[in-house]
Amino acid sequence: IATAYPDKKSILMYVTSLFQVLPQQVTIEAIQEVETLPRQSKVTREEHIQLRHQQRFSEQYLDTPEDRSFGSSLMEVEVDLDSYQTALEEVLTWLLSTEDALQAQGDVSSDVEEVKEQFHTHEGFMMELTAHQGRVGNVLQVGSQLITVGKLSDDEENEIQEQMNLLNSRWESLRVASMEKQSNLHKILMDLQNQQLTQLSNWLAKTEERTKKIESEPLGPDLEDLKHQVEEHKALQEDLEQEQVRVNSLTHMVVVVDESGGDKATAALEEQLQDLGDRWAAICRWTEDRWVLLQDILRKWQQFAEEQCLFDSWLTEKEDAVSRIHTTGFKDQNEMLASLRKLAILKGDLEMKRQTMGKLSSLMQDLLSAVKNKAVAQKLDGRLENFAQRWDRLVQKLESNSKQISQAVTATQTSLTQTTVMETVTMVTTREQILVKHAKEELPPPPPHKKRQILVDSEIRKRFDVDTTELHSWMTRSEAVLQSPEFAIYRKEGNLSDLRERVNAIEREKSEKYRKLQDTSRSAEALVEQMVNEGLNADNIKQASEQLNSRWIEFCHLLSERLAWLEYQNNIIAFYSQLQQLEQTAITAENWLKAQPTPAADPATVKIQLEKCKDEVSRLSALQPKIVQLKLQSKALKEKEQGPMFLDADLVAFTNHFKQVFADVQAREKQLQT
C-alpha cells in the first residue's frame, strides 16, 4: 500500500493477505516463546510508612515521546504548516516555563521536614510532566507527517527537522533532569530519616537505662528527698516532650524501594518501626504511671508531715504549760484553786487530743504502703515512738503535780481538795490506751459543775479569739484593696472591670463576715458575764469586742465610699465616651470644610456643593440636643461629687470648637446661596 492514507478497502485487502501467510495453528512452544520475550522490569514504588501501618502508591516514569502513541485532533485531520508552527510555539513556551520551574526548586535542604516538602513538590512537578508529554509527541508526529507528505520545500523540511531535533533534545534533557532530581531527593530523604531512626534508637536506649536506674532507687527517705525526685521526674517529662518532635516526624515517614526487593525492605523497616514504637509507648506509660505514684506519695507525705508538726507543737505547748504550774508554796486557797483549774484544763485538752495518735499511725501506714521503704518505715516509727513517750511523760507529770498539790492542802481543805484532785487526775495514763482506739470506749465520769464551767469558759474564749483574729485579718486584706492607689485619681477612659470585681467580691463576703461578727459579739457577752460571775477582770474582752465593732463600722464606711467612687468613675467614662463621639463629628465636619474648593462658576456645580453643605449643616444641627444632654450630665456629676477639674475645661473646649465649626459651615452655606 504505497500511500500514507490508505482507504478502508485497501486496509481490508492488506489484512486478509497477511492472515493467509500467517501460520494457521498456534503451538505451545510458540506461546512460550512469546512469553520469554524481554519485558520492562524496573518499577519504582514510593511508600508512606507509619509506626502502625503503611500505604503504597505507584510512581509513573516519564516515557520518551517515541515510546508512546498519541491521539490528537492534529492527527485526525490533514495538517498544514501553520497549525504545526502554532502547536510548536505552544509546546516550546510550556517547556521554557517548566524548565524555569525545575530550576526554581533550588538545592535539596538538609532539614528532613523541608526535604519532605520538596519531595512532594517535585512529585507534583513530575505528574505535570506526565500530563503534558503527549503534547510534545503530537508536535513531533505532526512534523514527521509534514515531511512524509512531501509538499514542503527542502528548506522548510530542513527547518522542521531541526525544530523537531531541538524539541526532542530539550524534552529529553528536561525529563532526565527531573528524574535525577527525584532520585537525589529520594536518597537524601532516606539518609535523613535513617539518621532520625538511629537518633531515636539511641535516645530510647539511654532513656531506658535512665528509667531502670530511677526505679531501682528507693523513694525518700525524707520529704525533701521525695521533692527532689519529683523534680527529676519533671526533667524526664520535659525530655519526652522534646523527643516527641522527632517521633512525630517519623510517624509520617516517606520510603522509596525497588520492586525487586521492596517487600523484604518494607517488612524489615516495618519491624524496626514497630519495635521503636513499642519502646516509645512503654517509656511513655512508665513515665505517666511513675508521675501518678509520685504525686500520690507526695500528697500523703505532706499530710503526715503537717499533722506531725501540729501534734509536735501541741505537745511542746502542753509540756511548757505543765512545767509552769506551781505545785508548792501556796499562799492561800485561791492559788491552789488556780493551779487546779489549770490542771483541769490540761486534762480536758488531753482527752480531746487522745485520738490524734491513732490518726498519725493510720496516716503513717497509708504512706508506708505506697513508699515501701524500710528506712522510711524505721524513721517514721521512731517519730511515733517519741510522741508516745512524750505523751506518757506528760501524763505522769500531771499525776505528780496533782499529788504535790494534794499534800499542800490544809486539814480544813482536805475533803474539798482531795475530791478535786482525784477528778483532775482521772485520765488515761497507759501507752496502750493512747495508741489503740477501742470501738466502745468508756468516757471518764462527768466532772462537777465548777470544772465544766471552767472548760466552757476556755472554749468560748478560744472561739472568741479565733473569730476576732479572722475578722481582723479579713478586714486588713480587704483594706489593702480598698486603699489601692487606683482610687486616688479620676480617669477619662479605661477599663475598671478588674478593680470593680475585687471590690464586689469584698461586698459579697461582707454579709457572711457580719454574721461572724454577731457571733463574736455574743461570745464576748457570754464570756464577760461568766468572768464577772467568777469575780475575774473582763475589761480586756470588752475592749477587744469594742475595737472589733468600731473597726467594722469604719471598714463598712470605706467600702461604701469605694463603691460610690466606682459608680462615679463609670459615669465620668460614659460622659467622655459621648464627648469624644461628638468631638469626632465636629472634626470630621471641619476636615470636610477644609477640603471644599472655592465656589464654582457653573450653576450646576454650585447646586451640588450647596446640597452637600446643607447636609453638613443638618448633621451638625442634629447634635444640638446631645450637647444639651451632655451639659446636664456634667452638671449632675459636679453636684454629686467634687468632680475633677478637667471636666469643665474639656466641656468648654468642645463647646467652643463645635460652635466655631458650625458657624463656618453655615457661612459656607450662605456663600454658596449668594
C-alpha positions as CSV (number, residue, x, y, z in Angstrom):
1,I,0.0,0.0,0.0
2,A,2.1,2.9,-1.3
3,T,0.2,5.8,0.3
4,A,0.3,7.5,3.7
5,Y,-3.5,7.5,4.0
6,P,-5.0,4.2,2.6
7,D,-8.8,3.8,2.3
8,K,-10.8,1.1,4.1
9,K,-10.9,-1.3,1.1
10,S,-7.1,-1.3,0.8
11,I,-6.7,-1.9,4.5
12,L,-9.1,-4.9,4.5
13,M,-7.2,-6.4,1.5
14,Y,-3.9,-6.0,3.3
15,V,-5.2,-7.6,6.5
16,T,-6.7,-10.6,4.5
17,S,-3.4,-11.2,2.7
18,L,-1.5,-11.0,5.9
19,F,-3.8,-13.6,7.6
20,Q,-3.3,-16.0,4.7
21,V,0.5,-16.0,5.1
22,L,0.5,-16.4,8.9
23,P,0.6,-19.9,10.4
24,Q,-2.9,-21.3,10.9
25,Q,-2.1,-23.3,14.1
26,V,-0.6,-21.9,17.3
27,T,1.6,-24.3,19.3
28,I,2.5,-24.3,23.0
29,E,6.1,-23.7,22.0
30,A,5.1,-20.6,20.2
31,I,3.2,-19.2,23.2
32,Q,6.2,-19.9,25.5
33,E,8.5,-18.2,23.0
34,V,6.3,-15.1,23.1
35,E,6.2,-15.2,26.9
36,T,10.0,-15.3,27.2
37,L,10.4,-12.1,25.3
38,P,12.2,-9.3,27.3
39,R,9.9,-7.0,29.3
40,Q,10.4,-3.8,31.2
41,S,11.0,-4.9,34.8
42,K,12.2,-1.8,36.7
43,V,9.4,-0.3,38.7
44,T,9.8,2.2,41.5
45,R,7.4,2.5,44.3
46,E,7.0,5.1,47.0
47,E,5.7,4.1,50.4
48,H,4.4,6.2,53.2
49,I,5.1,4.1,56.3
50,Q,3.7,5.0,59.7
51,L,4.5,3.4,63.0
52,R,1.5,1.1,62.9
53,H,0.6,0.7,59.2
54,Q,1.8,1.5,55.6
55,Q,0.2,2.9,52.4
56,R,1.6,2.3,48.9
57,F,1.2,4.2,45.7
58,S,2.9,3.8,42.3
59,E,5.0,6.4,40.7
60,Q,4.8,6.8,37.0
61,Y,8.0,7.1,35.0
62,L,8.1,9.6,32.1
63,D,8.4,8.0,28.7
64,T,10.1,9.4,25.7
65,P,7.6,10.7,23.1
66,E,8.8,7.9,20.7
67,D,7.6,5.2,23.2
68,R,4.0,6.4,23.3
69,S,1.2,6.5,20.8
70,F,-0.6,9.8,20.8
71,G,-4.1,10.8,19.7
72,S,-4.9,14.4,18.9
73,S,-7.0,16.4,16.7
74,L,-3.9,17.4,14.8
75,M,-3.5,13.8,13.7
76,E,-7.1,13.1,12.8
77,V,-7.3,15.8,10.1
78,E,-4.9,16.8,7.4
79,V,-2.3,19.1,8.9
80,D,-0.7,22.2,7.5
81,L,2.5,24.1,8.3
82,D,0.7,26.9,10.1
83,S,-1.0,24.6,12.6
84,Y,2.3,22.8,13.2
85,Q,4.1,26.1,13.9
86,T,1.3,27.2,16.3
87,A,1.5,23.9,18.2
88,L,5.3,24.0,18.3
89,E,5.3,27.5,19.8
90,E,2.8,26.5,22.5
91,V,4.9,23.4,23.4
92,L,8.2,25.4,23.4
93,T,6.6,28.1,25.7
94,W,5.4,25.4,28.1
95,L,8.8,23.8,28.0
96,L,10.5,27.1,28.9
97,S,8.2,27.7,31.9
98,T,8.6,24.1,33.1
99,E,12.4,24.4,32.9
100,D,12.3,27.6,34.9
101,A,10.0,25.8,37.5
102,L,12.5,23.0,37.8
103,Q,15.4,25.4,38.2
104,A,13.4,27.4,40.8
105,Q,13.1,24.4,43.1
106,G,16.6,25.1,44.3
107,D,19.0,22.8,46.1
108,V,17.9,20.0,48.4
109,S,17.6,21.1,52.0
110,S,19.3,19.4,55.0
111,D,16.2,19.5,57.2
112,V,14.1,16.4,57.0
113,E,10.7,18.2,57.1
114,E,11.8,20.6,54.3
115,V,13.1,17.7,52.2
116,K,9.7,16.0,52.6
117,E,8.0,19.2,51.4
118,Q,10.5,19.4,48.4
119,F,9.8,15.7,47.6
120,H,6.0,16.3,47.4
121,T,6.5,19.5,45.4
122,H,8.7,17.6,42.9
123,E,6.2,14.8,42.8
124,G,3.5,17.2,41.6
125,F,6.0,18.6,39.1
126,M,6.6,15.0,37.7
127,M,2.8,14.5,37.4
128,E,2.6,17.7,35.4
129,L,5.3,16.5,33.0
130,T,3.4,13.2,32.6
131,A,0.2,15.1,31.8
132,H,1.9,17.3,29.1
133,Q,4.3,14.8,27.4
134,G,1.5,13.9,24.9
135,R,1.7,17.4,23.5
136,V,5.4,17.0,22.7
137,G,4.7,13.7,21.0
138,N,1.9,15.2,19.0
139,V,4.1,18.0,17.7
140,L,6.9,15.6,16.7
141,Q,4.5,13.3,14.9
142,V,2.8,16.2,13.1
143,G,6.3,17.4,11.9
144,S,7.1,13.9,10.8
145,Q,3.9,13.8,8.8
146,L,4.6,17.1,7.1
147,I,8.0,15.8,6.0
148,T,6.5,12.5,4.8
149,V,3.8,14.1,2.7
150,G,6.4,15.8,0.7
151,K,4.5,19.0,0.0
152,L,7.2,21.2,1.6
153,S,10.3,22.7,0.1
154,D,13.7,21.4,1.0
155,D,14.4,24.5,3.2
156,E,11.1,24.0,5.0
157,E,11.8,20.3,5.6
158,N,15.2,21.1,6.9
159,E,13.8,23.7,9.3
160,I,11.1,21.4,10.6
161,Q,13.7,18.6,11.1
162,E,15.9,21.0,13.1
163,Q,12.9,22.1,15.1
164,M,12.0,18.5,15.9
165,N,15.5,17.7,16.9
166,L,15.7,20.7,19.2
167,L,12.3,20.0,20.7
168,N,13.1,16.3,21.3
169,S,16.5,17.3,22.8
170,R,15.0,19.8,25.2
171,W,12.3,17.4,26.2
172,E,14.8,14.6,26.9
173,S,17.0,17.0,28.9
174,L,14.1,18.1,31.0
175,R,13.0,14.5,31.5
176,V,16.4,13.3,32.6
177,A,17.0,16.3,34.9
178,S,13.6,15.7,36.5
179,M,14.4,12.0,37.1
180,E,17.8,12.8,38.5
181,K,16.3,15.4,40.8
182,Q,13.7,12.9,42.0
183,S,16.4,10.2,42.6
184,N,18.5,12.7,44.5
185,L,15.6,13.7,46.7
186,H,14.9,10.1,47.4
187,K,18.4,9.4,48.5
188,I,18.8,12.5,50.7
189,L,15.4,11.9,52.3
190,M,16.2,8.3,53.2
191,D,19.5,9.3,54.6
192,L,18.0,11.9,56.9
193,Q,15.2,9.6,58.0
194,N,17.7,6.9,58.8
195,Q,19.6,9.4,60.9
196,Q,16.3,10.1,62.8
197,L,15.8,6.4,63.3
198,T,19.3,6.0,64.7
199,Q,19.0,9.0,67.0
200,L,15.6,7.8,68.3
201,S,17.0,4.3,68.9
202,N,20.0,5.8,70.8
203,W,17.7,8.1,72.8
204,L,15.4,5.2,73.7
205,A,18.3,3.1,74.9
206,K,19.7,5.9,77.0
207,T,16.3,6.7,78.5
208,E,15.5,3.0,79.2
209,E,18.8,2.8,81.3
210,R,17.7,6.1,83.0
211,T,14.3,4.7,84.0
212,K,15.8,1.5,85.3
213,K,18.2,3.5,87.5
214,I,15.4,5.7,88.8
215,E,13.2,2.6,89.5
216,S,16.0,0.9,91.4
217,E,16.5,3.8,93.8
218,P,14.2,3.8,96.8
219,L,11.8,6.7,97.4
220,G,12.6,9.1,100.2
221,P,13.8,8.7,102.9
222,D,12.8,12.3,103.7
223,L,10.2,14.6,102.3
224,E,12.8,16.9,100.8
225,D,14.4,13.9,99.0
226,L,11.0,13.0,97.6
227,K,10.5,16.5,96.3
228,H,13.9,16.3,94.6
229,Q,12.8,13.0,93.0
230,V,9.7,14.7,91.7
231,E,11.8,17.5,90.1
232,E,14.0,14.8,88.4
233,H,10.8,13.2,87.0
234,K,9.7,16.5,85.7
235,A,13.0,16.8,83.8
236,L,12.4,13.4,82.3
237,Q,8.9,14.5,81.2
238,E,10.4,17.6,79.5
239,D,12.9,15.3,77.6
240,L,10.0,13.2,76.4
241,E,8.2,16.3,75.1
242,Q,11.3,17.4,73.2
243,E,11.8,13.9,71.7
244,Q,8.1,13.9,70.7
245,V,9.1,16.2,67.8
246,R,11.3,13.5,66.2
247,V,8.7,10.8,66.8
248,N,6.0,12.9,65.1
249,S,8.3,13.3,62.1
250,L,8.9,9.6,61.9
251,T,5.2,8.9,62.1
252,H,4.9,10.3,58.6
253,M,8.0,8.6,57.1
254,V,8.4,8.5,53.3
255,V,10.3,5.5,51.9
256,V,11.1,4.6,48.3
257,V,12.1,0.9,47.4
258,D,12.7,-1.1,44.3
259,E,10.1,-3.6,43.2
260,S,12.6,-6.4,43.2
261,G,13.4,-6.2,46.9
262,G,10.5,-4.0,48.0
263,D,8.6,-6.4,50.2
264,K,11.7,-7.5,52.2
265,A,12.9,-4.0,52.7
266,T,9.4,-2.8,53.7
267,A,9.0,-5.7,56.1
268,A,12.3,-5.0,57.8
269,L,11.6,-1.3,58.1
270,E,8.1,-2.0,59.5
271,E,9.6,-4.4,62.0
272,Q,12.2,-1.7,63.1
273,L,9.5,1.0,63.4
274,Q,7.2,-1.4,65.3
275,D,10.0,-2.1,67.8
276,L,10.8,1.6,68.2
277,G,7.1,2.4,68.6
278,D,6.6,-0.2,71.3
279,R,9.7,1.0,73.2
280,W,8.5,4.6,73.0
281,A,5.0,3.7,74.2
282,A,6.5,1.7,77.1
283,I,8.6,4.7,78.2
284,C,5.5,7.0,78.0
285,R,3.4,4.6,80.1
286,W,6.1,4.2,82.7
287,T,6.6,8.0,82.9
288,E,2.8,8.6,83.4
289,D,2.5,5.8,86.0
290,R,5.5,7.0,87.8
291,W,4.2,10.6,87.9
292,V,0.8,9.4,89.4
293,L,2.7,7.4,92.0
294,L,5.0,10.3,93.0
295,Q,2.1,12.7,93.3
296,D,0.1,10.3,95.5
297,I,3.1,9.7,97.8
298,L,3.9,13.4,97.9
299,R,0.3,14.3,98.9
300,K,0.3,11.6,101.7
301,W,3.7,12.5,103.0
302,Q,2.9,16.2,103.2
303,Q,-0.4,15.4,105.0
304,F,1.5,13.3,107.5
305,A,4.2,15.9,107.9
306,E,1.6,18.6,108.6
307,E,-0.2,16.5,111.2
308,Q,3.1,15.5,112.8
309,C,4.2,19.2,113.0
310,L,0.9,20.3,114.5
311,F,1.0,17.5,117.1
312,D,4.6,18.2,118.0
313,S,3.8,21.9,118.6
314,W,0.8,21.0,120.6
315,L,2.8,18.6,122.8
316,T,5.5,21.2,123.3
317,E,2.9,23.8,124.3
318,K,1.3,21.4,126.9
319,E,4.7,20.4,128.3
320,D,5.6,24.0,128.9
321,A,2.1,24.7,130.4
322,V,2.6,21.8,132.9
323,S,6.1,23.0,133.8
324,R,4.7,26.4,134.7
325,I,2.1,25.2,137.1
326,H,3.0,25.8,140.8
327,T,2.8,22.7,143.0
328,T,4.1,24.0,146.3
329,G,4.4,27.2,148.3
330,F,0.7,28.3,148.1
331,K,-0.1,31.4,150.0
332,D,-3.8,30.9,150.1
333,Q,-6.6,28.8,148.8
334,N,-7.1,30.9,145.7
335,E,-3.6,30.0,144.4
336,M,-4.3,26.3,144.9
337,L,-7.6,26.6,143.1
338,A,-6.0,28.4,140.2
339,S,-3.5,25.5,139.8
340,L,-6.3,23.0,140.0
341,R,-8.1,24.9,137.2
342,K,-5.0,24.8,135.0
343,L,-4.7,21.0,135.6
344,A,-8.4,20.5,134.8
345,I,-8.0,22.5,131.5
346,L,-4.9,20.4,130.6
347,K,-6.8,17.2,131.3
348,G,-9.6,18.3,129.0
349,D,-7.1,19.1,126.3
350,L,-5.5,15.7,126.5
351,E,-8.9,14.0,126.4
352,M,-9.8,15.8,123.2
353,K,-6.3,15.1,121.6
354,R,-6.0,11.5,122.5
355,Q,-7.3,10.3,119.1
356,T,-4.5,12.2,117.2
357,M,-2.0,9.4,117.9
358,G,-4.3,6.9,116.2
359,K,-4.7,9.3,113.3
360,L,-1.0,9.7,112.9
361,S,-0.5,5.9,113.0
362,S,-3.1,5.5,110.2
363,L,-1.5,8.2,108.0
364,M,1.9,6.5,108.5
365,Q,0.6,3.1,107.5
366,D,-1.1,4.6,104.4
367,L,2.2,6.3,103.5
368,L,4.4,3.3,104.0
369,S,2.1,1.1,101.9
370,A,2.9,3.4,98.9
371,V,6.5,4.1,99.6
372,K,7.6,0.5,100.5
373,N,10.9,1.7,102.0
374,K,12.3,0.1,105.2
375,A,14.4,3.1,106.0
376,V,11.3,5.4,105.8
377,A,9.4,2.9,108.0
378,Q,12.0,2.9,110.7
379,K,12.3,6.7,110.7
380,L,8.5,7.2,111.0
381,D,8.2,4.5,113.6
382,G,10.9,6.3,115.6
383,R,8.9,9.6,115.5
384,L,5.7,8.0,116.6
385,E,7.6,6.2,119.4
386,N,9.0,9.6,120.5
387,F,5.5,11.1,120.6
388,A,4.2,8.2,122.7
389,Q,7.0,8.6,125.2
390,R,6.4,12.3,125.5
391,W,2.7,11.7,125.9
392,D,3.4,9.2,128.8
393,R,5.8,11.7,130.5
394,L,3.1,14.4,130.2
395,V,0.5,12.2,131.8
396,Q,2.9,11.2,134.6
397,K,3.8,14.9,135.2
398,L,0.2,15.7,135.6
399,E,-0.2,13.0,138.2
400,S,2.9,14.1,140.0
401,N,1.8,17.7,140.2
402,S,-1.7,16.7,141.4
403,K,-0.1,14.7,144.3
404,Q,2.1,17.5,145.3
405,I,-0.9,19.9,145.4
406,S,-2.9,17.5,147.4
407,Q,-0.1,17.3,150.0
408,A,-0.1,21.1,150.3
409,V,-3.7,21.3,151.2
410,T,-4.5,22.1,154.9
411,A,-6.6,19.9,157.1
412,T,-9.7,22.1,156.7
413,Q,-9.5,21.9,152.9
414,T,-8.7,18.2,152.8
415,S,-12.1,17.0,151.8
416,L,-12.7,19.5,149.0
417,T,-9.1,19.3,147.8
418,Q,-8.9,15.5,147.7
419,T,-12.1,15.3,145.7
420,T,-10.9,17.9,143.2
421,V,-7.5,16.3,142.8
422,M,-9.0,12.9,142.2
423,E,-11.2,14.4,139.5
424,T,-8.2,16.1,137.9
425,V,-6.0,13.1,137.6
426,T,-8.8,10.7,136.3
427,M,-7.5,10.2,132.8
428,V,-5.8,7.6,130.6
429,T,-2.2,7.1,131.5
430,T,-1.0,4.0,129.8
431,R,0.6,4.0,126.4
432,E,-1.6,1.2,125.1
433,Q,-4.7,3.2,125.8
434,I,-3.2,6.1,123.8
435,L,-2.3,4.2,120.7
436,V,-5.3,1.8,120.4
437,K,-8.7,3.3,119.9
438,H,-11.4,0.9,121.2
439,A,-14.7,0.7,119.4
440,K,-16.7,1.2,122.6
441,E,-14.5,3.2,124.9
442,E,-15.9,4.3,128.2
443,L,-15.6,8.1,128.7
444,P,-14.5,9.4,132.1
445,P,-17.2,10.4,134.6
446,P,-18.7,13.9,134.1
447,P,-16.8,16.4,136.2
448,P,-18.5,18.6,138.8
449,H,-20.2,21.8,137.7
450,K,-17.3,24.0,138.7
451,K,-14.8,22.3,136.4
452,R,-17.3,22.1,133.5
453,Q,-17.8,25.9,133.8
454,I,-14.0,26.4,133.5
455,L,-13.9,24.3,130.4
456,V,-16.8,26.1,128.8
457,D,-15.1,29.4,129.6
458,S,-12.0,28.1,127.9
459,E,-13.9,27.0,124.7
460,I,-15.8,30.3,124.5
461,R,-12.5,32.2,124.9
462,K,-10.8,30.2,122.1
463,R,-13.8,30.7,119.8
464,F,-13.8,34.4,120.5
465,D,-10.1,34.8,119.9
466,V,-10.2,32.8,116.6
467,D,-13.2,34.7,115.3
468,T,-11.7,38.1,116.3
469,T,-8.4,37.2,114.6
470,E,-10.2,36.0,111.4
471,L,-12.3,39.2,111.1
472,H,-9.3,41.5,111.7
473,S,-7.3,39.5,109.1
474,W,-10.1,39.7,106.5
475,M,-10.6,43.5,107.0
476,T,-6.8,44.0,106.7
477,R,-6.7,42.1,103.4
478,S,-9.8,43.9,102.1
479,E,-8.5,47.4,103.2
480,A,-5.4,46.7,101.1
481,V,-7.6,46.5,98.0
482,L,-9.9,49.4,99.0
483,Q,-6.9,51.7,99.8
484,S,-5.3,51.0,96.4
485,P,-3.7,54.0,94.6
486,E,-6.1,53.4,91.8
487,F,-8.8,55.2,93.8
488,A,-6.6,58.3,94.1
489,I,-7.3,59.8,90.6
490,Y,-10.2,60.0,88.2
491,R,-9.8,58.8,84.6
492,K,-11.3,59.9,81.3
493,E,-11.1,56.4,79.9
494,G,-10.0,52.9,80.8
495,N,-11.3,49.5,82.0
496,L,-12.2,49.2,85.6
497,S,-13.7,45.7,85.4
498,D,-10.8,44.1,87.4
499,L,-10.9,46.7,90.2
500,R,-14.7,46.5,90.3
501,E,-14.7,42.7,90.5
502,R,-12.3,42.8,93.5
503,V,-14.5,45.3,95.3
504,N,-17.6,43.4,94.5
505,A,-16.0,40.3,95.9
506,I,-15.5,42.1,99.2
507,E,-19.1,43.3,99.2
508,R,-20.3,39.7,98.6
509,E,-18.3,38.4,101.6
510,K,-19.4,41.2,103.9
511,S,-22.7,39.6,104.8
512,E,-21.0,36.3,105.9
513,K,-18.4,38.3,107.9
514,Y,-21.2,40.3,109.5
515,R,-22.8,37.1,110.8
516,K,-19.5,36.1,112.2
517,L,-19.2,39.5,113.9
518,Q,-22.6,39.0,115.5
519,D,-21.5,35.5,116.8
520,T,-18.3,37.1,118.1
521,S,-20.3,39.8,120.0
522,R,-22.5,37.2,121.6
523,S,-19.4,35.1,122.6
524,A,-17.9,38.2,124.1
525,E,-21.1,39.0,126.1
526,A,-21.3,35.4,127.4
527,L,-17.6,35.4,128.3
528,V,-17.8,38.7,130.1
529,E,-20.9,37.6,132.1
530,Q,-19.2,34.4,133.2
531,M,-15.9,36.1,134.1
532,V,-17.9,38.7,136.2
533,N,-19.7,35.9,138.0
534,E,-16.3,34.3,138.7
535,G,-15.0,37.6,140.0
536,L,-12.5,38.0,137.2
537,N,-11.5,41.1,135.3
538,A,-13.2,41.2,131.9
539,D,-12.0,44.6,130.7
540,N,-9.7,43.1,128.0
541,I,-12.6,41.1,126.5
542,K,-14.8,44.2,126.4
543,Q,-12.1,46.3,124.9
544,A,-11.3,43.7,122.2
545,S,-15.0,43.5,121.3
546,E,-15.5,47.2,121.2
547,Q,-12.4,47.7,119.0
548,L,-13.6,45.0,116.6
549,N,-17.0,46.6,116.2
550,S,-15.5,50.1,115.8
551,R,-13.2,48.9,113.1
552,W,-16.1,47.1,111.4
553,I,-18.1,50.4,111.2
554,E,-15.1,52.2,109.7
555,F,-14.5,49.4,107.2
556,C,-18.1,49.4,106.0
557,H,-17.9,53.2,105.6
558,L,-14.7,52.8,103.5
559,L,-16.3,50.0,101.4
560,S,-19.4,52.2,100.7
561,E,-17.1,55.1,99.6
562,R,-15.3,52.9,97.2
563,L,-18.5,51.5,95.6
564,A,-19.7,55.1,95.2
565,W,-16.3,56.1,93.7
566,L,-16.6,53.3,91.1
567,E,-20.1,54.3,90.2
568,Y,-19.0,57.9,89.8
569,Q,-15.9,56.9,87.8
570,N,-18.1,54.9,85.4
571,N,-20.3,57.9,84.9
572,I,-17.2,60.0,84.0
573,I,-16.0,57.4,81.5
574,A,-19.5,57.3,79.9
575,F,-19.6,61.1,79.8
576,Y,-16.2,61.3,78.0
577,S,-17.2,58.5,75.6
578,Q,-20.1,60.6,74.4
579,L,-17.9,63.7,74.4
580,Q,-15.4,62.0,72.1
581,Q,-18.1,60.9,69.7
582,L,-19.3,64.5,69.4
583,E,-15.8,65.8,69.1
584,Q,-15.1,63.4,66.3
585,T,-18.2,64.5,64.4
586,A,-17.0,68.1,64.7
587,I,-13.5,67.2,63.5
588,T,-15.0,65.4,60.5
589,A,-17.1,68.4,59.6
590,E,-14.1,70.7,60.0
591,N,-11.9,68.5,57.7
592,W,-14.7,68.3,55.1
593,L,-14.9,72.1,55.1
594,K,-11.2,72.5,54.6
595,A,-11.3,70.2,51.7
596,Q,-14.0,72.1,49.9
597,P,-13.0,74.1,46.7
598,T,-13.9,77.6,46.1
599,P,-17.5,78.1,44.7
600,A,-17.6,77.2,41.1
601,A,-18.9,79.4,38.3
602,D,-21.1,76.6,36.9
603,P,-24.6,76.8,38.5
604,A,-25.0,73.0,38.4
605,T,-21.7,72.5,40.3
606,V,-22.7,75.2,42.8
607,K,-26.0,73.4,43.4
608,I,-24.3,70.2,44.1
609,Q,-21.9,71.9,46.5
610,L,-24.8,73.6,48.2
611,E,-26.7,70.4,48.7
612,K,-23.6,68.8,50.4
613,C,-23.2,71.8,52.6
614,K,-26.8,71.7,53.7
615,D,-26.4,68.0,54.6
616,E,-23.4,69.0,56.9
617,V,-25.5,71.8,58.5
618,S,-28.3,69.4,59.1
619,R,-26.0,66.8,60.6
620,L,-24.4,69.3,63.0
621,S,-27.8,70.7,63.9
622,A,-28.9,67.3,64.9
623,L,-26.2,67.2,67.5
624,Q,-27.5,70.1,69.5
625,P,-29.8,68.0,71.7
626,K,-27.0,65.7,72.5
627,I,-24.8,68.6,73.5
628,V,-27.5,69.9,75.8
629,Q,-27.8,66.4,77.4
630,L,-24.0,66.3,77.8
631,K,-24.1,69.6,79.7
632,L,-26.8,68.2,82.0
633,Q,-24.6,65.2,82.7
634,S,-21.7,67.4,83.5
635,K,-23.8,69.4,85.9
636,A,-25.1,66.3,87.6
637,L,-21.5,64.9,88.0
638,K,-20.4,68.2,89.7
639,E,-23.4,68.2,92.0
640,K,-22.9,64.6,93.2
641,E,-19.2,64.7,93.9
642,Q,-16.3,67.1,94.0
643,G,-15.7,66.5,90.3
644,P,-12.3,66.6,88.6
645,M,-11.1,69.9,87.3
646,F,-10.7,68.7,83.7
647,L,-14.5,68.0,83.4
648,D,-15.5,71.7,82.9
649,A,-12.4,72.5,80.9
650,D,-12.9,69.8,78.4
651,L,-16.6,70.5,78.0
652,V,-16.0,74.2,77.4
653,A,-13.2,73.5,74.9
654,F,-15.5,71.1,72.9
655,T,-18.4,73.6,73.0
656,N,-16.3,76.4,71.6
657,H,-14.8,74.2,69.0
658,F,-18.3,72.9,67.9
659,K,-19.7,76.5,67.7
660,Q,-16.8,77.6,65.5
661,V,-17.2,74.7,63.1
662,F,-20.9,75.1,63.0
663,A,-20.6,78.8,62.2
664,D,-18.0,78.1,59.5
665,V,-20.3,75.6,57.8
666,Q,-23.2,78.0,58.0
667,A,-21.1,80.7,56.5
668,R,-20.1,78.3,53.6
669,E,-23.8,77.7,53.0
670,K,-24.6,81.4,52.8
671,Q,-21.7,81.9,50.4
672,L,-23.0,79.2,48.1
673,Q,-26.5,80.6,48.2
674,T,-25.4,84.0,47.1
